[in-house]
Amino acid sequence: MSNSAALLANNAHYVATRPASHNVVSQTILGECLIIACMDPRVNVEQMFGLEIGPGGVQAGVIRCAGGRPQTIMRSVLFAQLLAGVKEILVVHHTHCGGLFITDEKVRPAFNHTESCGGPWKDAAPFAATQFYLGGFGKPNETDEESLKRSLREDVQSLRDHPLVKSSVVVSGYIHELETGRARKVEC
Ligand SMILES: [Zn+2]
């Protein structure tokens, strides 16, 4: 069974068994809180923070992207502000993130060689020549913990400084420990 076939089979089961409270057509689609987290499937934002759609549930908008870095998803952040009046943004990075290993510095030169870095690519030259932003955040002179904290502080500050993010929005940063499930607040 292909991945998509398996997913659709699961969806059919979901349709048949989902609780009535999940009939959300008439409900608000985003909360006043927005969570930005890595797309890594090990980072289960809904379970980690107990998000639940429906009356009495803790709701938040969730944006998933590589590394949980806001630089490439500002369009979604601004949509959330406009649609839901977001008052708080949580940025969540996590231990063992691929962003610690896949950095722009490593990948950009590698794209010059079609055999390396997962090639062949349709056209390696444009990537290598441009300043395409991957947002990897590992540094050879830092521990993973130091890289996570530094990148988190960069991302929180970039949202606080962003001209289109309201000054009243509270932005905070967290490291999600895959080992324990904990979301550990980092002073930013
Ligand atoms: Zn990650």
Boltz pocket constraint, residues with backbone or C-beta under 6 A from the ligand:
constraints:
  - pocket:
      binder: B
      contacts: [[A, 38], [A, 39], [A, 40], [A, 66], [A, 67], [A, 68], [A, 94], [A, 96], [A, 97], [A, 98], [A, 99]]
      max_distance: 6.0
